[in-house]
Amino acid sequence: MAAFIAREPFKGNESTTIKFRDRYQSLRIINIGANDLTFRLSPWFEYTMLPGEIFDERVDSFETLMITGNGPYKGLVRRYVR
């Protein structure tokens, strides 16, 4: 069974790039705004969220999160532990 530890919570209201201190394998992000929100973890993974949508998934290891959009969002990253 996989176990994850939550780290480095974030929130914002505009487009930004977040460089984390470590590599992570899980992401939870909530689009709490009224507009679409797009995020990218790598050149191969980009996802557009509808207003009110929650993304909470295991993903390929990443250390940079690029967010594009206007409106509030919040989230956290998780690291896999054995």
PEMO-V856210 format. One record per residue. RES is the residue in three letters. SS is DSSP state (helix for helix, strand for strand, loop for the rest). NEAR is the number of other C-alpha atoms within 8 Angstrom. Layout:
RES/SS/NEAR
RES/SS/NEAR
This chain:
MET/loop/2
ALA/loop/6
ALA/strand/7
PHE/strand/9
ILE/strand/8
ALA/strand/9
ARG/strand/8
GLU/strand/7
PRO/strand/9
PHE/strand/7
LYS/strand/8
GLY/strand/8
ASN/loop/8
GLU/loop/10
SER/loop/9
THR/strand/7
THR/strand/8
ILE/strand/7
LYS/strand/7
PHE/strand/8
ARG/strand/5
ASP/strand/5
ARG/strand/9
TYR/strand/12
GLN/strand/13
SER/strand/15
LEU/strand/14
ARG/strand/11
ILE/strand/11
ILE/strand/11
ASN/strand/16
ILE/loop/11
GLY/loop/11
ALA/loop/7
ASN/loop/9
ASP/loop/12
LEU/strand/14
THR/strand/11
PHE/strand/11
ARG/strand/11
LEU/strand/12
SER/strand/8
PRO/loop/6
TRP/loop/5
PHE/strand/7
GLU/strand/10
TYR/strand/7
THR/strand/8
MET/strand/11
LEU/loop/9
PRO/loop/11
GLY/loop/9
GLU/loop/9
ILE/strand/9
PHE/strand/9
ASP/strand/8
GLU/strand/7
ARG/strand/7
VAL/strand/7
ASP/strand/6
SER/strand/8
PHE/strand/10
GLU/strand/11
THR/strand/10
LEU/strand/11
MET/strand/11
ILE/strand/12
THR/strand/10
GLY/loop/10
ASN/loop/11
GLY/loop/13
PRO/loop/11
TYR/strand/12
LYS/strand/12
GLY/strand/11
LEU/strand/12
VAL/strand/13
ARG/strand/12
ARG/strand/12
TYR/strand/11
VAL/strand/7
ARG/loop/4
